[in-house]
C-alpha cells in the first residue's frame, strides 16, 4: 500500500521494510539515496559522511537487492549495505546496525 498522500502506485516505487521500525517507500524520482528516503520518512538511523566511507549508516540486508551509485568501503558487502550510497533495485528488508 502506498504512503498517505500518494494517489497512484508507480511501478518504480519500492517498499523498504526497516526491521524494528516500520515500512517506508522509495520513489526514484523523489530520492537521491536510500538513506535520504529513510530520513525523510522518519527512520532513525545513524549517519555521518553520506559518501560511503564512514559505515555509520550500515544496515544488514536480509532480502532484496541494491545498486550503488558511488564507490564504497564496506566489509561483507553480500550481507550489508550503505544506504547513503545506494538505491533499491527491488523491495528490501533491512536491519540498521
C-alpha positions, 0 to 999 in steps of 0.5 A: 500500500502506498504512503498517505498522500500518494494517489497512484502506485508507480511501478518504480516505487519500492517498499523498504521494510526497516526491521524494528521500525516500520515500512517506508517507500522509495520513489526514484524520482523523489530520492537521491539515496536510500538513506535520504528516503529513510530520513525523510520518512522518519527512520532513525538511523545513524549517519555521518559522511553520506559518501560511503566511507564512514559505515555509520549508516550500515544496515544488514540486508536480509532480502532484496537487492541494491545498486550503488551509485558511488564507490564504497568501503564496506566489509561483507558487502553480500550481507550489508549495505550503505544506504547513503550510497545506494538505491533499491533495485527491488523491495528490501528488508533491512536491519540498521546496525 
